[in-house]
Amino acid sequence: MLFASIPGLEETKQRLITAIKNNHLAHALLFHGPEGSANLGMALALATYVNCENRGEEDACGECGSCQKMAKLIHPDVGFTFPVPGNLISEGDDGNKKKVDILSPWRTFALNQPYGNIQDWNYHSAFENKQLNISKAAAKQIIKTLSLKSFEGGYKIMLIWAPEYMHVTAANAILKILEEPAEKTLFLMVTSHPEKLLTTILSRTQKILVRAFRDEEIKAHLTNSGIASSEAAAQIAPLADGSMREAYLLADQVADENTSKFRNWMRNCFSVDINEILSQSDIYAASDKEAQKALLLTGLNVLRESLLKRSQLDDLMRTPPSDQDFIENFSLKAMTENKILAIYQLLNDAHYHLERNASPKILMTDLSFSIAKVLRNKNL
């Protein structure tokens, strides 16, 4: 991966490149940012850059032998450690047990889903929700790998993804090599949960904050890469809330239709049209989970925009022009501030329960009647 393949984040890229040029790059870096950020992509781009045979001022060349190997994540001097189930032994056709190849699925995952989280990795690798961890055996393999000389004379790099899953014994096992590695050795740790790491690990790393994406960066990336139309990208960006992972998922749900779906839903709730509410709950339950979440996120965004409109803070609004009339009528004619806040809480709670596998049909039906009570309450 190259720095150029990561949308925006120019300040972080420049900080890393400047550190390399000035020979100030720490030997142990912790790339941390919220889920859906470019923390993994930034670590991979750095690994590509430091071993590039023809580095440019702002990026690796992308054409030399080292860059070509990094493009496939098969560079012999770059190792990867990541959470896996405790037992990776399978039985072959001959009845003999053999070790499962887990590096190939990881390469595919890192290249195709660089913004993915641990649940995505679990699903991608078909672990069937087994408990994942980085074991002491994996830590011993890290030490063994880094004790070898560089194959190509550049940096020896060990990238540890999701180090918060490292067992305490594993973390303690790598402390010495983490603090005093061999010359031209780089540890790149990538996490969205730095607060879960042991203090002994945190104290031995230099922190690189990879911020969430800005709306403009998400819109430009979705449009330029052909993932979504400019109109859809404009609506997806605020819903994604800085997460490229969420943006990709929303792009699959035809997000530009969700505002009209939310508008019709609110009308049914206000009129307490029971048949329509129950029918809508059936349709909602039949859609996939990401589509279900997308509708709730759209509702949360509409309510946020409504509060800004009522407060006359139009400059902070992120609604595309096509939806501004609806937001204005909804916020100023149909709602009060108390109603907006009450429904926002209901939607937020529903999203929480949906993430934890609540029944979509029961959730949607109960949520609709709860919203109806708020909308028809003259005292709010």
DRENTOR-255123 format. One line per field, with one value per residue (C-alpha): x, y, z; chain; residue in three letters; residue number from 0. Coordinates in nm, 2 decimals, padded with zeros to 4 digits. Example, Ala and Ser with C-alpha at 12.3 -4.5 7.8 and 13.67 -1.06 7.14 Angstrom:
2
u: 01.23, 01.37
v: -00.45, -00.11
w: 00.78, 00.71
chaine: A, A
residu: ALA, SER
num: 0, 1
END
This chain:
380
u: 00.00, 00.12, 00.05, -00.13, -00.38, -00.50, -00.76, -00.65, -00.46, -00.18, -00.06, 00.00, 00.18, 00.40, 00.49, 00.60, 00.80, 00.97, 01.07, 01.23, 01.42, 01.55, 01.64, 01.40, 01.17, 01.12, 01.18, 00.84, 00.53, 00.17, -00.08, -00.41, -00.73, -01.10, -01.25, -01.28, -00.97, -00.66, -00.44, -00.36, -00.32, -00.08, 00.14, 00.15, 00.23, 00.52, 00.65, 00.64, 00.82, 01.11, 01.22, 01.15, 01.45, 01.37, 01.19, 01.02, 00.98, 00.62, 00.58, 00.74, 00.79, 00.55, 00.75, 01.07, 01.11, 01.05, 00.73, 00.60, 00.64, 00.47, 00.18, 00.11, 00.23, 00.49, 00.81, 01.05, 01.15, 00.80, 00.62, 00.26, 00.11, -00.26, -00.53, -00.62, -00.80, -00.59, -00.60, -00.52, -00.49, -00.71, -00.74, -00.64, -00.79, -00.53, -00.64, -00.32, -00.33, -00.18, -00.14, -00.38, -00.24, -00.37, -00.12, -00.29, -00.64, -00.47, -00.30, -00.63, -00.81, -00.55, -00.54, -00.91, -01.05, -00.78, -01.06, -01.20, -01.23, -01.19, -01.55, -01.47, -01.15, -01.34, -01.61, -01.35, -01.15, -01.46, -01.35, -01.71, -01.68, -01.41, -01.21, -00.91, -00.58, -00.21, -00.05, 00.29, 00.38, 00.32, 00.54, 00.82, 00.78, 00.81, 01.14, 01.27, 01.17, 01.34, 01.66, 01.72, 01.92, 01.74, 01.70, 01.72, 01.94, 01.66, 01.45, 01.32, 00.96, 00.70, 00.35, 00.12, -00.25, -00.49, -00.22, -00.49, -00.56, -00.21, -00.21, -00.03, 00.25, 00.29, 00.32, 00.57, 00.77, 00.83, 00.91, 01.29, 01.31, 01.05, 01.27, 01.61, 01.56, 01.84, 01.95, 01.71, 01.42, 01.07, 00.77, 00.44, 00.14, -00.20, -00.51, -00.84, -00.83, -00.51, -00.67, -00.68, -00.30, -00.07, 00.11, 00.44, 00.37, 00.24, 00.54, 00.77, 00.60, 00.58, 00.21, 00.09, -00.27, -00.46, -00.77, -01.11, -01.17, -01.33, -01.66, -01.49, -01.22, -01.49, -01.70, -01.40, -01.28, -01.63, -01.68, -01.33, -01.31, -01.66, -01.81, -02.09, -02.24, -02.16, -02.52, -02.50, -02.15, -02.28, -02.53, -02.31, -02.03, -02.20, -02.37, -02.03, -01.91, -01.54, -01.54, -01.44, -01.56, -01.90, -01.90, -01.83, -02.11, -02.35, -02.26, -02.39, -02.73, -02.82, -02.80, -02.95, -03.29, -03.28, -03.39, -03.71, -03.76, -03.71, -03.96, -04.22, -04.16, -04.21, -04.54, -04.66, -04.56, -04.74, -05.06, -05.02, -05.10, -05.08, -05.10, -04.82, -04.61, -04.64, -04.58, -04.27, -04.14, -04.17, -03.97, -03.72, -03.66, -03.62, -03.33, -02.97, -02.82, -02.62, -02.93, -03.11, -02.84, -02.82, -03.18, -03.12, -02.81, -02.99, -03.26, -02.99, -02.83, -03.17, -03.23, -02.88, -02.94, -03.28, -03.13, -02.87, -03.15, -03.36, -03.05, -02.99, -02.65, -02.68, -02.31, -02.25, -02.51, -02.39, -02.72, -02.70, -02.92, -03.17, -03.28, -03.26, -03.63, -03.73, -03.50, -03.64, -04.00, -03.93, -03.74, -03.94, -04.30, -04.33, -04.09, -03.98, -03.64, -03.76, -03.92, -03.60, -03.39, -03.64, -03.65, -03.27, -03.24, -03.48, -03.29, -02.96, -03.08, -03.23, -02.89, -02.72, -02.96, -02.95, -02.57, -02.62, -02.85, -03.20, -03.49, -03.52, -03.90, -03.97, -03.72, -03.87, -04.23, -04.16, -03.95, -04.22, -04.49, -04.25, -04.17, -04.55, -04.60, -04.33, -04.46, -04.82, -04.73, -04.85, -04.66, -04.31
v: 00.00, 00.35, 00.68, 00.80, 00.52, 00.66, 00.94, 01.27, 01.26, 01.46, 01.58, 01.23, 01.12, 01.42, 01.36, 01.01, 01.10, 01.39, 01.15, 00.91, 01.19, 01.33, 00.98, 01.04, 00.74, 00.54, 00.17, 00.09, 00.28, 00.25, 00.35, 00.41, 00.55, 00.48, 00.19, 00.26, 00.48, 00.43, 00.30, -00.03, 00.14, 00.40, 00.13, -00.07, 00.25, 00.33, -00.03, 00.01, 00.35, 00.26, -00.03, 00.13, 00.12, 00.45, 00.66, 00.99, 01.30, 01.21, 00.84, 00.51, 00.45, 00.16, 00.00, -00.14, -00.50, -00.42, -00.22, -00.49, -00.74, -00.51, -00.47, -00.84, -00.84, -01.11, -00.91, -01.15, -00.89, -00.79, -01.02, -01.01, -01.11, -01.09, -01.26, -01.62, -01.90, -02.10, -02.42, -02.40, -02.76, -02.94, -03.29, -03.36, -03.61, -03.87, -03.84, -03.67, -03.34, -03.04, -02.67, -02.43, -02.16, -01.84, -01.60, -01.61, -01.52, -01.24, -01.10, -01.10, -00.93, -00.66, -00.58, -00.59, -00.47, -00.23, -00.05, -00.37, -00.45, -00.77, -00.89, -00.85, -01.06, -01.33, -01.34, -01.33, -01.62, -01.83, -01.87, -01.91, -01.65, -01.85, -01.67, -01.50, -01.41, -01.36, -01.64, -01.68, -01.91, -01.62, -01.40, -01.66, -01.66, -01.28, -01.31, -01.59, -01.40, -01.08, -01.26, -01.34, -01.11, -00.90, -01.09, -00.78, -00.55, -00.31, -00.29, -00.59, -00.51, -00.68, -00.55, -00.65, -00.59, -00.57, -00.61, -00.57, -00.94, -01.03, -01.26, -01.12, -01.38, -01.30, -00.93, -00.99, -01.22, -00.94, -00.66, -00.70, -00.71, -00.43, -00.21, -00.31, -00.45, -00.52, -00.23, -00.14, -00.32, -00.17, -00.27, -00.14, -00.19, -00.12, -00.08, 00.10, 00.03, 00.16, 00.18, -00.20, -00.24, -00.31, 00.00, -00.18, -00.20, 00.16, 00.30, 00.14, 00.28, 00.62, 00.70, 00.79, 00.91, 00.84, 01.06, 00.97, 01.07, 01.41, 01.42, 01.57, 01.29, 01.02, 01.19, 01.24, 00.88, 00.72, 00.94, 00.91, 00.53, 00.48, 00.33, 00.58, 00.86, 01.22, 01.25, 00.92, 01.00, 01.34, 01.16, 00.87, 01.08, 01.24, 00.90, 00.73, 00.97, 00.94, 00.57, 00.45, 00.10, 00.23, 00.43, 00.12, -00.06, 00.23, 00.25, -00.11, 00.00, 00.27, 00.52, 00.80, 00.63, 00.61, 00.97, 00.92, 00.59, 00.77, 01.04, 00.79, 00.60, 00.92, 00.99, 00.64, 00.68, 01.02, 00.89, 00.56, 00.36, 00.02, -00.17, 00.03, 00.01, -00.37, -00.40, -00.17, -00.39, -00.70, -00.53, -00.40, -00.75, -00.90, -00.66, -00.74, -00.61, -00.33, -00.20, -00.20, -00.01, 00.23, 00.34, 00.41, 00.60, 00.81, 00.89, 01.00, 01.22, 01.38, 01.46, 01.60, 01.83, 01.92, 02.04, 02.25, 02.40, 02.49, 02.65, 02.85, 02.69, 02.62, 02.65, 02.33, 02.13, 01.85, 01.78, 01.76, 02.02, 01.76, 01.69, 02.04, 02.12, 01.80, 01.89, 02.24, 02.13, 01.84, 02.05, 02.37, 02.25, 01.90, 01.88, 02.05, 02.03, 01.80, 01.57, 01.56, 01.47, 01.20, 01.03, 01.06, 00.86, 00.60, 00.55, 00.54, 00.27, 00.08, 00.09, -00.04, -00.33, -00.41, -00.44, -00.70, -00.91, -00.80, -00.92, -00.67, -00.71, -00.68, -00.39, -00.20, -00.25, -00.14, 00.15, 00.28, 00.29, 00.45, 00.72, 00.76, 00.84, 01.11, 01.27, 01.29, 01.41, 01.77, 01.84, 01.79
w: 00.00, -00.08, 00.10, -00.21, -00.18, 00.16, 00.12, 00.29, 00.62, 00.46, 00.80, 00.93, 00.61, 00.62, 00.98, 00.91, 00.60, 00.78, 01.07, 00.82, 00.63, 00.96, 01.09, 01.38, 01.33, 01.65, 01.63, 01.78, 01.66, 01.77, 01.50, 01.68, 01.55, 01.57, 01.38, 01.01, 01.02, 00.81, 01.10, 00.92, 00.58, 00.73, 00.89, 00.56, 00.36, 00.60, 00.57, 00.19, 00.21, 00.44, 00.22, -00.12, -00.34, -00.51, -00.25, -00.37, -00.16, -00.07, -00.14, -00.23, -00.61, -00.62, -00.90, -00.75, -00.64, -00.27, -00.35, -00.58, -00.29, -00.05, -00.29, -00.24, 00.13, 00.05, 00.14, 00.31, 00.56, 00.67, 00.92, 01.04, 01.37, 01.44, 01.65, 01.56, 01.74, 01.99, 01.78, 01.41, 01.34, 01.08, 00.96, 00.60, 00.36, 00.46, 00.82, 00.93, 01.12, 00.96, 01.05, 00.88, 00.65, 00.81, 00.64, 00.30, 00.43, 00.63, 00.32, 00.14, 00.43, 00.48, 00.11, 00.04, 00.38, 00.52, 00.72, 00.86, 01.23, 01.43, 01.35, 00.98, 01.02, 01.21, 00.94, 00.65, 00.80, 00.88, 01.24, 01.34, 01.62, 01.80, 02.07, 01.91, 02.07, 02.01, 02.21, 02.37, 02.09, 01.85, 02.06, 02.04, 01.66, 01.66, 01.85, 01.62, 01.30, 01.41, 01.52, 01.15, 00.93, 00.67, 00.34, 00.13, 00.35, 00.45, 00.76, 00.94, 01.01, 01.24, 01.21, 01.49, 01.42, 01.71, 01.98, 02.25, 02.19, 02.30, 02.59, 02.90, 02.87, 02.50, 02.58, 02.85, 02.62, 02.36, 02.60, 02.58, 02.20, 02.18, 02.40, 02.25, 01.90, 01.66, 01.43, 01.15, 01.31, 01.32, 01.53, 01.39, 01.61, 01.48, 01.71, 01.75, 02.13, 02.28, 02.62, 02.63, 02.59, 02.88, 03.02, 02.96, 02.59, 02.56, 02.74, 02.48, 02.17, 02.00, 01.94, 01.59, 01.61, 01.28, 01.30, 01.16, 00.80, 00.73, 00.53, 00.23, 00.23, 00.24, -00.03, -00.26, -00.21, -00.28, -00.59, -00.73, -00.68, -00.84, -00.53, -00.51, -00.71, -00.60, -00.46, -00.27, -00.14, -00.01, 00.20, 00.30, 00.44, 00.74, 00.82, 00.82, 01.09, 00.99, 00.94, 00.59, 00.69, 00.76, 00.44, 00.24, 00.41, 00.36, -00.01, -00.05, 00.09, -00.16, 00.11, -00.10, -00.05, 00.33, 00.39, 00.20, 00.39, 00.72, 00.61, 00.53, 00.85, 01.06, 00.88, 00.96, 01.32, 01.35, 01.20, 01.40, 01.09, 01.25, 00.92, 00.77, 01.08, 01.09, 00.72, 00.75, 01.04, 00.82, 00.53, 00.78, 00.93, 00.58, 00.50, 00.60, 00.92, 00.76, 00.58, 00.92, 01.08, 00.79, 00.84, 01.21, 01.13, 00.87, 01.14, 01.38, 01.12, 01.03, 01.40, 01.44, 01.14, 01.27, 01.60, 01.41, 01.19, 01.50, 01.65, 01.33, 01.29, 00.92, 00.86, 01.06, 00.87, 00.64, 00.46, 00.08, -00.10, -00.21, 00.15, 00.30, 00.24, 00.43, 00.72, 00.74, 00.74, 00.98, 01.23, 01.24, 01.17, 01.30, 01.59, 01.91, 02.06, 02.33, 02.08, 01.87, 02.18, 02.28, 01.94, 01.91, 02.23, 02.11, 01.78, 01.96, 02.20, 01.91, 01.72, 02.04, 02.08, 01.70, 01.73, 02.00, 01.79, 01.90, 01.69, 01.41, 01.37, 01.74, 01.77, 01.48, 01.59, 01.95, 01.82, 01.59, 01.86, 02.10, 01.84, 01.78, 02.15, 02.14, 01.81, 01.94, 02.29, 02.30, 02.63, 02.47
chaine: A, A, A, A, A, A, A, A, A, A, A, A, A, A, A, A, A, A, A, A, A, A, A, A, A, A, A, A, A, A, A, A, A, A, A, A, A, A, A, A, A, A, A, A, A, A, A, A, A, A, A, A, A, A, A, A, A, A, A, A, A, A, A, A, A, A, A, A, A, A, A, A, A, A, A, A, A, A, A, A, A, A, A, A, A, A, A, A, A, A, A, A, A, A, A, A, A, A, A, A, A, A, A, A, A, A, A, A, A, A, A, A, A, A, A, A, A, A, A, A, A, A, A, A, A, A, A, A, A, A, A, A, A, A, A, A, A, A, A, A, A, A, A, A, A, A, A, A, A, A, A, A, A, A, A, A, A, A, A, A, A, A, A, A, A, A, A, A, A, A, A, A, A, A, A, A, A, A, A, A, A, A, A, A, A, A, A, A, A, A, A, A, A, A, A, A, A, A, A, A, A, A, A, A, A, A, A, A, A, A, A, A, A, A, A, A, A, A, A, A, A, A, A, A, A, A, A, A, A, A, A, A, A, A, A, A, A, A, A, A, A, A, A, A, A, A, A, A, A, A, A, A, A, A, A, A, A, A, A, A, A, A, A, A, A, A, A, A, A, A, A, A, A, A, A, A, A, A, A, A, A, A, A, A, A, A, A, A, A, A, A, A, A, A, A, A, A, A, A, A, A, A, A, A, A, A, A, A, A, A, A, A, A, A, A, A, A, A, A, A, A, A, A, A, A, A, A, A, A, A, A, A, A, A, A, A, A, A, A, A, A, A, A, A, A, A, A, A, A, A, A, A, A, A, A, A, A, A, A, A, A, A, A, A, A, A, A, A, A, A, A, A, A, A, A, A, A, A, A, A
residu: MET, LEU, PHE, ALA, SER, ILE, PRO, GLY, LEU, GLU, GLU, THR, LYS, GLN, ARG, LEU, ILE, THR, ALA, ILE, LYS, ASN, ASN, HIS, LEU, ALA, HIS, ALA, LEU, LEU, PHE, HIS, GLY, PRO, GLU, GLY, SER, ALA, ASN, LEU, GLY, MET, ALA, LEU, ALA, LEU, ALA, THR, TYR, VAL, ASN, CYS, GLU, ASN, ARG, GLY, GLU, GLU, ASP, ALA, CYS, GLY, GLU, CYS, GLY, SER, CYS, GLN, LYS, MET, ALA, LYS, LEU, ILE, HIS, PRO, ASP, VAL, GLY, PHE, THR, PHE, PRO, VAL, PRO, GLY, ASN, LEU, ILE, SER, GLU, GLY, ASP, ASP, GLY, ASN, LYS, LYS, LYS, VAL, ASP, ILE, LEU, SER, PRO, TRP, ARG, THR, PHE, ALA, LEU, ASN, GLN, PRO, TYR, GLY, ASN, ILE, GLN, ASP, TRP, ASN, TYR, HIS, SER, ALA, PHE, GLU, ASN, LYS, GLN, LEU, ASN, ILE, SER, LYS, ALA, ALA, ALA, LYS, GLN, ILE, ILE, LYS, THR, LEU, SER, LEU, LYS, SER, PHE, GLU, GLY, GLY, TYR, LYS, ILE, MET, LEU, ILE, TRP, ALA, PRO, GLU, TYR, MET, HIS, VAL, THR, ALA, ALA, ASN, ALA, ILE, LEU, LYS, ILE, LEU, GLU, GLU, PRO, ALA, GLU, LYS, THR, LEU, PHE, LEU, MET, VAL, THR, SER, HIS, PRO, GLU, LYS, LEU, LEU, THR, THR, ILE, LEU, SER, ARG, THR, GLN, LYS, ILE, LEU, VAL, ARG, ALA, PHE, ARG, ASP, GLU, GLU, ILE, LYS, ALA, HIS, LEU, THR, ASN, SER, GLY, ILE, ALA, SER, SER, GLU, ALA, ALA, ALA, GLN, ILE, ALA, PRO, LEU, ALA, ASP, GLY, SER, MET, ARG, GLU, ALA, TYR, LEU, LEU, ALA, ASP, GLN, VAL, ALA, ASP, GLU, ASN, THR, SER, LYS, PHE, ARG, ASN, TRP, MET, ARG, ASN, CYS, PHE, SER, VAL, ASP, ILE, ASN, GLU, ILE, LEU, SER, GLN, SER, ASP, ILE, TYR, ALA, ALA, SER, ASP, LYS, GLU, ALA, GLN, LYS, ALA, LEU, LEU, LEU, THR, GLY, LEU, ASN, VAL, LEU, ARG, GLU, SER, LEU, LEU, LYS, ARG, SER, GLN, LEU, ASP, ASP, LEU, MET, ARG, THR, PRO, PRO, SER, ASP, GLN, ASP, PHE, ILE, GLU, ASN, PHE, SER, LEU, LYS, ALA, MET, THR, GLU, ASN, LYS, ILE, LEU, ALA, ILE, TYR, GLN, LEU, LEU, ASN, ASP, ALA, HIS, TYR, HIS, LEU, GLU, ARG, ASN, ALA, SER, PRO, LYS, ILE, LEU, MET, THR, ASP, LEU, SER, PHE, SER, ILE, ALA, LYS, VAL, LEU, ARG, ASN, LYS, ASN, LEU
num: 0, 1, 2, 3, 4, 5, 6, 7, 8, 9, 10, 11, 12, 13, 14, 15, 16, 17, 18, 19, 20, 21, 22, 23, 24, 25, 26, 27, 28, 29, 30, 31, 32, 33, 34, 35, 36, 37, 38, 39, 40, 41, 42, 43, 44, 45, 46, 47, 48, 49, 50, 51, 52, 53, 54, 55, 56, 57, 58, 59, 60, 61, 62, 63, 64, 65, 66, 67, 68, 69, 70, 71, 72, 73, 74, 75, 76, 77, 78, 79, 80, 81, 82, 83, 84, 85, 86, 87, 88, 89, 90, 91, 92, 93, 94, 95, 96, 97, 98, 99, 100, 101, 102, 103, 104, 105, 106, 107, 108, 109, 110, 111, 112, 113, 114, 115, 116, 117, 118, 119, 120, 121, 122, 123, 124, 125, 126, 127, 128, 129, 130, 131, 132, 133, 134, 135, 136, 137, 138, 139, 140, 141, 142, 143, 144, 145, 146, 147, 148, 149, 150, 151, 152, 153, 154, 155, 156, 157, 158, 159, 160, 161, 162, 163, 164, 165, 166, 167, 168, 169, 170, 171, 172, 173, 174, 175, 176, 177, 178, 179, 180, 181, 182, 183, 184, 185, 186, 187, 188, 189, 190, 191, 192, 193, 194, 195, 196, 197, 198, 199, 200, 201, 202, 203, 204, 205, 206, 207, 208, 209, 210, 211, 212, 213, 214, 215, 216, 217, 218, 219, 220, 221, 222, 223, 224, 225, 226, 227, 228, 229, 230, 231, 232, 233, 234, 235, 236, 237, 238, 239, 240, 241, 242, 243, 244, 245, 246, 247, 248, 249, 250, 251, 252, 253, 254, 255, 256, 257, 258, 259, 260, 261, 262, 263, 264, 265, 266, 267, 268, 269, 270, 271, 272, 273, 274, 275, 276, 277, 278, 279, 280, 281, 282, 283, 284, 285, 286, 287, 288, 289, 290, 291, 292, 293, 294, 295, 296, 297, 298, 299, 300, 301, 302, 303, 304, 305, 306, 307, 308, 309, 310, 311, 312, 313, 314, 315, 316, 317, 318, 319, 320, 321, 322, 323, 324, 325, 326, 327, 328, 329, 330, 331, 332, 333, 334, 335, 336, 337, 338, 339, 340, 341, 342, 343, 344, 345, 346, 347, 348, 349, 350, 351, 352, 353, 354, 355, 356, 357, 358, 359, 360, 361, 362, 363, 364, 365, 366, 367, 368, 369, 370, 371, 372, 373, 374, 375, 376, 377, 378, 379
END
